[in-house]
Amino acid sequence: MKAKTKMAFYAILSLSGLLMGYLYWLSQRPVEIVAVHEDGNHSYVLVKNFPFTFKGKLNWWLENKTMLKKQYDIPKPSSYGSSTVIFWIFGEGYKEEGKYDRFCFEDMKAKFNCIEKEAVFSVSESKNMGVMFTVKDGTYRLRENGEIAKYIYN
């Protein structure tokens, strides 16, 4: 019985190591910006290999916001100072509008101008609220002291 227990333990340990290695490999792939679409003061960035965690997404934004401004001229604030950048997973590429829950880009006049709705991160800035980061588990606010805290809506 002890030999079977040891074998099961080593099998689980090996599988755990492989899974951790695979997740590490996934997290180290560079983010690929496929396209950028604009609608007023909203910018939509289609990405592949975006980080999984909030901290990874935030760090990627902080490291690349200057590049995004230089290369794509985003964010583009409105006349009153507000802007939003939303990062979407590109997935299987552009699709036809047909399906119920797709997000379509009006700046494309092609038949295939929609993607599956899978927003993974957004950055909004306004004079009243400052900089806000939104992910699936909630919204975070950049405080004046540089601290980032979860934002609770009243």
Buried (B, 14 or more C-beta within 10 A) or exposed (E): EEEEEEEEEEEEEEEEEEEEEEEEEEEEEEBEBBBBBBEEBBBBBBBEEBBEEBEBBBEBBEEEBEEBEEEBEBBBEEEEEBBBBBBBBBEEEBBEEEEEEBBBBEEEEEEEBBBBEEBBBBBBBBEEEEBBBBBEEEBBBBEEEEEBEEBEEE
